[in-house]
Amino acid sequence: MIAIIVFLVVHDENLSMAHDRLPGRILALNTLAFTICFAVWTMYGVLITFLVNNRVLMIDKAQIGWLIGIPILTGSILRLPLGLLTDKIGGKPVFLGSMLFAAASLVLTSFANSFAMFMVCGLLFGVAGATFAVGIAYSSVWFPKEKQGTALGIFGVGNAGSAITTLFAPTLLKKFTDGGQNIDGWRQLPLTYAGALVVMCVIFWILAVNKTVESAQQKTMKTMLEPLKDVRVWRFGFYYFLVFGAFVALAQWLVPYYLNVYAMTLAQAGLMASIFSLPSGVIRALGGWASDKFGARSTMYWVLSTCVVFFLLLVAPRMEILSPGEGVMADRAGVVTAVTPSSVQVDDKSYALKEKPQGSLVTSDEEAIVFPTFTTWQEPKVEIGQRVEKKEVLARGQTHVYFQANMWVFTFFVFAAGIMMGIGKAAVYKHIPDYFPNDIGVVGGLVGVLGGLGGFVCPILFGYFLKGTGLWTSCWLFLALIAIACLVWMHLVILKMAKNQPIEPENE
């Protein structure tokens, strides 16, 4: 998949300047390197789940959230300084340095034995995620403004690296541990990732050509940070918190989600999670094209609106509820003369009852049930010889509600939400070269920081929501509220702009 993207980039005349193949080559190298870095960045989603399931790590759900999120923290915080550094000295040395440091940290991870050690190692190799800001700044300097949306969208395909991890890491772990017979073999996984980074470093060092933002050479650090005073930058970051941060969080959280809710194996859960992460990463290229074609504002309206709908549809949990239902009351006083499961007789008056169905009230998972099912019945509450008054309850009603949360319906909505988030990631970054053409590194870095922090914060919050409510679907309600907040903020800004002055044609 990545090889196809690289081929298209290198041979696309529209992404070349004066028919020079160099910009396409740099974009291809950046995309490939970022794909590997992203796979590294999200490694804990599979690895920690594997170690917990095999009782190598004895931690609770909240601690799982911390470990999944900790590499995301480093990769988020470092995006701003690495974006600034890329503007100053160019992307090649910064990319190489980041990948080599991450590779060394992965070697250290292979020796981890405790929760604290995994935390430290995650903080270190999390630098791999900061290469996003490097790649954004390094890619954008090679293309004119009208092509940057498409170019940055193609670069963002590297998000599909998370799908590489969810697809192949479970299989590698099974192989390295001899199907669970040699659990300590898991240590080969971080070493394999480290080797992939080193190989990429060699390719990058041979083929990449360095280039800097000329205007950045004359700027002081204070001047470079000046755009951060603009509220617009923080608003873009808030959008990115949702479309990127939540994407990173879900790409990892869905693995334990499928394991626990749908009782899958680790390999099956990884495959299902990749249905979310792989298309979402690849579709980012289409998001860049759509933002160039229709405008980032229109694209974001569609993204945020549909995300609200999809997240709300995912809120209902897999559930089985027994609730009081419609009962049967005496319409006159009298003495109970007969009681059966199907009727109660008071004097000469017979009251029909709905009997409880025989067998299980819960359908098999092999039978796809999309909507909730409702089963009602009535149970006698009186005895023969008992005197009852008018309006006294003769039989209590029971209602059984069952919602299967069918796996395939659930996966479809997750897939659809992932598609929109992928398009949204490109749309957010389309704003940056439009408004901050000479500060792409610093602005892109801050937006990346805020988005990456979403990837760090969300798994931790998901863990605490799960621990507090016992509901795996609590994460979807949280994301729906964030999406609503983004949509409302954007719409209020657009209304304000329309009131004060004509809105610029699809730049905002």
N, C-alpha and C positions, 0 to 999 in steps of 0.2 A: 504493500500500500504506500509506504513512504517512498519506495524507489520510483513508483509511478509519479508521485507528486514532484520529486526531484527532477525527473526527466522532463515533465511538463514545464517546470520553472525554467530550466536551462534552455529549452528550445522554444520558449514563448517570445515571439518578436515584440509583443505588446509590453512586456516587462523589461525590454532592453532599451538602452539609451544609445541612439546613433548606431543601432545594430551591434552594439558591443555586448558580448556574452558574459562579461565579467559580473555585472549586477545579478544576472540570473544565477551564476555560479555561487556567488556569495550568499544569495537568498537560499539556494539549495543546501549549502553547507550549514547555514544558520538553522534551517528547519530540521535537518537531520540531527545536528548536535543538540538542539533543544528537545527533540523527541526523546533522545537517550537520557538527557538530564531530567526530563519530566517523569520518565519511567523510574529513575532512581529516586526522585523526590517523593513519589507515592508508594515506594516499596513497602513501607511499614503497614499499609492497609492489609496486605496479604500476609506478610511475615508475622506480624504481631498476632493476627487472628489464628494463624497456624500454631504459634507457640502457646497461646492461651488454650486452644482446643486440645492440645497434646500435653497440657499441664506442665509445660516447661516454665511458663510464667504464671504465677498465681495472683492475678489482679482482677479488680472488678470492672464493670462497664465504664465507669467514669475514668478510671486509669487507662483503659483501652483508648478512650477518646483523647486523653492527654498524649499518649505515645503516637497515635496517628497524626495528631496536630502539631507535634513539636518540630518536625523538619520543616513544616509549612511556615512556622514562626520565623526561623532563620532566613529561609528563602524570601520571605516577605520584607523583613526589616532591611536586608541587604540590597534590595532592589534600588532604593534611592541612591545610596552611595555608589553602587556599581553603575547605575545609569549616568551619574555625574562623571565618573571616571571614564566611561566609554566615550562621552562627549569630548573629554579632555585628551585622552591618549589613543582612542580608537578601540574597536571591538575585538580585534584579534588577540592582543595580549590579555585582555580582561577575560575573554571566553576561555582561553587556554589555562590561565591561572585558576579560574573557578572550577573547571573540570578536573584539573590535577588535584586540587585541594579536596574536592568531593571524593575522588578515587581513593586518596589516602585515608579519608574518614571512613569509607566503607570497609577498608581493610581492618581498621580498628573495631568496627561494628561486629566483625566476625568473631571477636574475642569477648563480646558482651555476655554477662551472666545474670544481671540484676536489672530491676526496674530503673534504678538510678543510672546505670551504665548505658542502658538503651536510650534514656533521656539525653545524656551527654552526646552519644553518637548521633542521635537524630538531629540535635542542634548543629553538629558539625557538617554532616553530609547534606543538610538542608540548604547549603549554599547552592546546590545544583538548581534549585528553583529560582534563584536570583538571576540566572542567566536569561530569564525572560526579558528583563529590562535591558540587558546587554544586547540581546538579539533585536529588540525593537529599535533601539538607537542605531545599531550597526547596520540593520537592513534599510532603515528609512533614508540614510544619507546617500544611498545609491539610486534612488528613484525620485522622479518629479512628483510634485504634490498631487496631481490628478491620478497617479498610479499607486499612491501610498496605501490607500485603503485595501486594494487588491493584494499588494505585496505583503502588507502586515497581516492580512487575513490568511495568506498562504503560510507565512511564518508561524502563525498561531495553530496551524495543523499539528504542530509539535505537541499540543495538548493530548493528542492521541497516544502519547507515551504511557499515559495512565492505563489505557486499554491493553497495551503490550504487557504491562505488569499483571493486570488482573487475568489476562488470558494465559500467559505462559509461566508466571511465577509459581502457581499451584502445581503445575506439572513438573517444573524443575525441583520443587521441594519434595515432591513424591519420589522423584528419581534420586535426588541427593540423599534422602533418608531411607532408601530401599523400601518404599511403601510404608514407612513408619517404624521399621525394625531398628533403624539406626538414627534416632531423632537428632543426634548431634550433627548429623550431616547438613542441617539447615545452614551451617556456617559457610557453606560453599556458595550460597545465594548472593550475599553481599560481595564476595570475592568475584563472582561472575559479573556483577554490575560494575565493579571497579575495573575489571579487564576491558569491558565495553567502552568505558570512558577513556581509558588510556589509548585504545585503538583509535577512537574518535579524535583525540588530541593529536595523534600523529597525522591523520588525514587533514585535519584543520590547519596544522602548522605548515604542511606542504602546499596546500591549495589556496588558503585564504590570503587576501591582500588587505592590509590595514588602511583605514581611512577615518578621518576625524571630521567633526563639525568645525568649519573654519572660524565661525564667529565665536566659538567657545574658547578659542585660544587666547582671546583678548579679554575675557570676562573673569572677574574675581568670583570667589565662592559666594559672596554676598549677593552679587548680581545674578548669578546662576540660580540662586534660591528664591529670587524675587517673585517668580510666577506662583509660588506656593501661597501667596497672600490672596490670590484670586479664589473666591468661593466656588467658581465653576470647576476648578480642579478637584475640590473635595466632593462636589456633587458627582463628577465622573467616577471618582473613587468609590462612592457609595453604590453607584450602579454596578461597578466592577466587583464590589463585595458580594453582590448577589450572583451575577452571571459567571464570574470566575471562581470566587472564593467558595461559593456553595457547590460549584461543579467539582472542585478539587476535593472538598469534604465528602460529597456523595460518591465520587469515584472510589473512595476507600470505605466509606461507611456502608455502602450497599453490600459489600462482601459479608460482614457479620449479620447484616439485615436479612439477606437471603438464607444464611445459615440458620438463624434462629426462627424466623417467621415461617419459612417454607421447608425447613428441615433438609436442606441440600448438603452435598459434600462440598469441600473447599473448592475443588475444581469446577463443579457445577455453579457455585456461587460466583466464582471469578468469571466464568463465561457469561452469566446473566448480567453481572455488573458491567462487563465490556459492551453489552448492548446499549448501555447508557453512555459510557465514556468514549467509545470509538467513533460513533457517528457525530457526537458532539464536538470532538476534536477536528475531524475531517471537514465538517460543515462550516467551520470557521472561515475557510477560504471563500465559500459562497456568501457568508456574511460580509466579508470585505467587498466583494463585488456588488452586493445589494446596497451597501452603504455608499459606494461610489455612484451607483445607478440611481437610487431613489432617495438618498440622503440618510444620514445617521439618525436624524430625529424621527422620521417616519418608521424607520426600522426598529428603533427602540420602543416606540409606541406598541408595535405588534409584539415585540419580544416580551415586554413587561405585562401586557394585558393577557397574553396566552399563558405566561408563567403563573399568574394569579389563578387562572382557571384550572390549570393542570395540578398545581399544588393543593388547591382546595379539594379536588376530586380524589386526591391521594390520602386525605386526612382520615377518612373512615377506617378504623382498624379491623383486622380479622377478629370477629367477635361472636360470642354466643351469650344471649341475654334471656333471663327468665323474669318476666314482669307480670304484675297483676293485670288481669283482663276483665272482660265483661262477665259479671256473675248473673245468678238467677235469684229473684226475690219473690216472696209470697205475695200474691195480690189480695189475700184475705187471711184472717186468722184461722187456725185449725190445729189438728193433731197429725203428725207424720205417721202414715200407715204403711209406707213401703219406700225402700231406698235401694237403688241399683246404680251401676256405673252410668246407665243411660237415662235414668229418670228418678224423680222424687215425687211421691204422692202424698198430698195433704187432704185428708178426708176423701172425698170422691174426685178431687182435682189432681191431674197428673201434669208434672212439669218436665218437659224433655231436656236432657242434658247432652252436650257434645262430648263424646268420649275422647280420651287421650289416644293418639295413634300408637299402634304397636311398632316396636323396633326403634332404631336410632333416629333421632331428630336431626342429626348432622349428616349431610351428604358426603359422599366420598370425594376426595380431591380429583379423582379421575373424571368426575362429572363437573363440567364447567358451569358454575352458577355466577352470573354477572350481578344480579340485583339481590338484595336481602330477601330471605324467605320468612314468612310469618305462619306459625302454627298455634291455633288456639284450642282450648278444651275447658271443661268445667268439672270440678271435683265436689262431691256432696259434703256439706258441712253440718248436717243434722242426722239424728238417729231415730229409729222407729220408736214411736211412743212419745216423742218430744213435742211439746206444744209450742207453736210458733205464732208470732204476731204478724199483722199486716206489714209489709215492706221489710220483713226480716230476711236475711240472706240464707237461702237454701243451699246454694252451691257457689263456690268461689271460682272465678275465672282465672285462667293462666294463659299467658301469651309467651311463646318461645320465638325469639328473633335470632336468626343465624345469617351472618354475612361472611361469605367464604373469602373475600378479598382475593378473587381468582388471580393466580400468579401471572397468567398471560395478559389479562386486562391491566393489572398493576404494572407489568413490564412495558406495555404499550404506552401508558401515560408517562412513565419514567423516561422512556425513549423519546417521546414527543417533547417533554420538558427539556431533555438534554439537547435536542436539536435547536430549540429556541435559545437556550443559554449559549450554545456555540455561535449562533448568529449574533447574539448580543455582545459577546466578547469582542468580535471584530468591529461592531458598530460603535462601541465605547471608544476604542482606540482610533477610529476614523476621526473623532473630534479633535484629537491632539494635534496632528499636523495642520489642521485647519486653523486652530486658534493659537497654537504655540509652535510655529514652524522652526524657530531657532532654539527651542528649549525642549525638544522631544525627549531627550535623555532624562532630565530632571522631572518633567511633568509625567512622562510615561513611568518613571521610577516610582513617583509617589502614588499614582493610580494603581500601579502594580503592588505597592506596599499595602494599600488599603484592601485591594482584592485578595492578596495573599493572606492578609490577616483574617479574612473571612474563612479561608481554608484552614487556618489554625483554630479560630474561635468556634466555628461551627461543630466540628467533631466533639469538642469538649462540651459544648452546650447540648448537643444531641445526647451525649452520655448522661449528663445530669437530668435532662428531661425524661429520658428513659428510666433512670433510677428513681426519679420522683413520681412519675405517673404510671410506670409499668407498661407504657404504650410505645411501641416502636414508631408508630405513625405521628408521634408528637413533633418530630422533626419537620414534617410537611406543613404543619400549621405555622411553625416559626418562619419557614421560608415564604409562605403565603403572605404573612404580615410584612416581611421585608419587601417583597415584590410590590405590595400595595403602597408602602411608604415611598418607594422609588417612583412609582407611577404618579402618585399624587404630587410629589416634589417637582418632577419634570413638568407636569401639566400646569402647576401654579407658575413656574418660571416662564413657560411659553405664553400663558395668559398675560403675565406682567409685561413681557416683551411686546406682545401684540397691542397692549394698551398704550405703552409709551412710544413705540416706534414700529414701523413695519419689520416683520421678522426676516432676517437674512435667509435667502433661498437655501433651505435644507442644510445649513452648516451647523446649526445648534443641535 
